[in-house]
């Protein structure tokens, strides 16, 4: 969706400044690169959360056995 919006903005800028393909290409590339960057950061954040969750689950039996032994 954002690529289409930026393509439209580039088209309007090209019509205003009479530079036909320049702003369409620049705005579209800007949108595509921004979309991939956002996807990368969201994915990276989610994977870090999953790693912490998996680490906590894999060691939870050690914490639970220590609590039972203390009673």
C-alpha positions in Angstrom: 0.0 0.0 0.0 2.7 2.4 0.9 4.6 1.8 -2.3 1.5 2.9 -4.2 1.1 6.0 -2.1 4.7 7.0 -2.6 4.4 6.2 -6.3 1.5 8.6 -6.5 3.3 11.3 -4.7 6.3 10.8 -7.0 3.9 11.0 -10.0 2.5 14.3 -8.8 5.9 15.7 -8.1 7.0 14.6 -11.6 4.0 16.3 -13.2 4.7 19.5 -11.2 8.4 19.7 -12.0 8.2 18.0 -15.4 10.8 15.4 -14.5 8.8 12.4 -15.6 10.4 9.2 -14.2 12.8 10.7 -11.6 10.5 11.3 -8.5 8.4 8.2 -9.2 11.5 6.0 -9.0 13.0 7.8 -6.0 9.8 7.8 -4.0 9.0 4.1 -4.9 12.5 3.0 -3.9 12.3 5.0 -0.7 9.1 3.2 0.2 10.4 -0.2 -0.7 13.6 0.3 1.4 11.6 1.6 4.3 9.2 -1.3 4.2 12.1 -3.8 4.2 13.8 -2.0 7.1 10.6 -2.0 9.1 10.1 -5.7 8.4 13.6 -6.4 9.5 13.3 -4.6 12.8 10.0 -6.1 13.7 11.3 -9.6 12.8 14.5 -9.1 14.8 12.6 -7.8 17.8 10.2 -10.8 17.7 13.1 -13.3 17.4 14.8 -11.8 20.4 11.6 -12.1 22.4 11.2 -15.7 21.3 14.8 -16.5 22.3 14.3 -15.1 25.8 11.1 -17.0 26.1 12.6 -20.2 25.0 15.6 -19.7 27.3 13.3 -19.1 30.3 11.2 -22.2 29.5 14.3 -24.4 29.1 15.6 -23.5 32.5 12.3 -23.3 34.4 12.7 -26.9 35.7 15.9 -25.9 37.4 14.3 -22.9 39.2 11.3 -25.0 40.2 13.4 -27.8 41.7 15.4 -25.3 43.7 12.2 -24.0 45.2 11.0 -27.5 46.1 14.3 -28.3 47.7 14.2 -25.2 49.9 10.9 -26.1 51.5 
